[in-house]
């Protein structure tokens, strides 16, 4: 006869049956023996009743945490730089219209996004679309670098002034 399992949270449902006690037969139609359970009959279990190594209770002591392989995550492609001539050639291939942007990108092992960005930038440079031209972008990047360097110089001078003002007192 199977007995119900009492759990911390209350009585388990009638579908959950307890394991047989030591010396009881795991099957009621077979006679009980006085020998100890072997690992073949019932695997060792944790305090929650799960098989050891079953990993349903990862917080239980003695369980080995499951290491899941990365699913669907690709390694990011290293950043590559391309010459303006190469970009112009790719843009020209896309403008001809015999191949789609995706096909050109695939043929030259490029990302579709990069090719579309090159196309957009070429349209801006040609005056067909609003935005910053390539030369304006270069100038803006140079001015930002210079601005950052000047801010660092000012910060160093402020610290030096404070240091020497403290030293003269």
C-alpha positions in Angstrom: 0.0 0.0 0.0 1.4 3.4 -1.0 1.4 6.2 1.5 1.2 9.9 0.8 4.2 12.1 1.3 4.1 15.0 3.7 6.0 18.0 2.5 6.9 21.3 4.2 4.1 23.0 2.3 1.5 20.5 3.2 0.2 17.2 2.0 1.2 16.2 -1.5 -1.5 15.2 -3.9 -2.7 11.6 -4.3 -0.8 11.2 -7.5 2.5 11.7 -5.6 3.4 8.4 -3.9 6.3 7.9 -1.5 9.1 5.5 -2.1 9.0 2.3 -0.1 10.6 2.2 3.3 13.7 0.2 4.0 12.8 -3.5 3.9 9.5 -2.9 2.0 9.2 -4.2 -1.5 9.1 -1.5 -4.2 6.3 -3.5 -5.9 3.4 -4.7 -3.8 3.1 -8.0 -5.8 6.6 -9.0 -4.9 7.6 -10.1 -1.4 9.6 -7.7 0.8 13.2 -8.6 1.7 15.3 -7.6 4.7 18.3 -6.6 2.7 19.2 -3.0 2.0 18.2 -1.2 -1.2 20.7 -1.4 -3.9 21.5 1.4 -6.3 20.0 -0.6 -9.1 16.6 -0.7 -7.4 16.3 3.0 -6.5 18.9 5.7 -7.2 20.1 7.8 -4.4 18.0 10.9 -3.8 18.4 14.4 -2.3 16.4 15.6 0.6 13.6 16.8 -1.7 13.2 13.4 -3.3 14.9 14.1 -6.6 17.5 11.8 -7.9 21.0 13.0 -7.3 22.4 14.5 -10.5 18.8 15.1 -11.8 19.5 18.8 -11.6 15.9 19.8 -10.9 17.0 21.4 -7.6 20.2 23.3 -8.5 20.3 25.0 -5.1 20.3 21.7 -3.3 23.7 20.7 -2.0 25.4 18.0 -3.8 23.9 18.9 -7.2 26.2 19.9 -10.0 25.0 23.1 -11.7 24.1 22.5 -15.4 26.3 24.2 -17.9 24.3 25.2 -20.9 26.0 25.7 -24.2 25.5 29.1 -25.8 22.3 28.8 -27.8 22.1 30.9 -31.0 24.8 33.4 -29.9 27.4 34.0 -32.5 30.8 35.5 -31.7 30.9 39.1 -32.7 32.8 39.7 -35.9 36.0 41.6 -35.3 35.8 45.2 -36.6 37.3 45.6 -40.0 38.2 48.7 -41.9 37.8 49.1 -45.7 39.3 51.6 -48.1 37.1 54.2 -49.7 37.9 52.7 -53.1 36.5 49.3 -52.0 33.4 50.9 -50.5 32.8 52.9 -53.8 33.1 49.6 -55.8 30.5 47.9 -53.6 28.2 50.9 -53.9 28.6 50.8 -57.7 27.7 47.1 -57.7 24.6 47.7 -55.7 23.5 50.7 -57.9 23.8 48.6 -61.1 20.8 46.7 -60.0 21.7 43.3 -61.2 22.2 42.0 -57.6 20.4 42.9 -54.4 22.2 44.5 -51.5 21.9 41.2 -49.5 23.5 39.2 -52.4 26.4 41.7 -52.8 27.0 41.6 -49.0 27.0 37.8 -49.0 29.3 37.6 -52.0 31.9 39.8 -50.4 31.5 38.5 -46.9 30.1 41.8 -45.6 27.2 42.6 -43.4 24.0 43.9 -45.1 23.9 46.8 -42.6 27.4 48.0 -43.5 26.6 47.9 -47.3 23.3 49.8 -46.7 25.2 52.4 -44.6 27.8 52.8 -47.4 24.9 53.3 -49.9 23.3 55.9 -47.7 26.6 57.8 -47.2 27.2 57.8 -50.9 23.8 59.3 -51.5 24.6 62.0 -48.9 28.0 62.7 -50.5 26.3 63.0 -53.9 23.7 65.5 -52.5 20.7 63.2 -53.1 20.0 62.9 -49.3 20.3 65.2 -46.3 23.0 64.5 -43.7 26.6 65.0 -43.0 29.0 64.3 -45.9 32.1 62.2 -45.3 34.4 65.3 -45.2 32.0 66.9 -42.6 32.1 63.7 -40.5 35.9 63.7 -40.6 36.1 67.3 -39.5 33.6 66.7 -36.7 35.5 63.7 -35.4 38.8 65.8 -35.5 37.1 68.7 -33.6 35.8 66.3 -31.0 39.2 64.8 -30.4 40.7 68.2 -30.1 38.0 69.3 -27.7 38.5 66.3 -25.5 42.3 66.9 -25.4 41.8 70.5 -24.4 39.4 69.6 -21.6 42.0 67.1 -20.3 44.6 69.9 -20.4 42.3 72.3 -18.4 41.6 69.5 -15.8 45.4 69.0 -15.4 46.0 72.7 -15.0 43.2 73.0 -12.4 44.7 70.2 -10.3 48.2 71.7 -10.6 46.8 75.1 -9.5 45.1 73.6 -6.5 48.3 71.6 -5.6 50.5 74.7 -5.7 48.0 76.9 -3.9 47.9 74.3 -1.1 51.7 74.1 -1.0 52.3 77.9 -0.6 50.1 78.2 2.5 
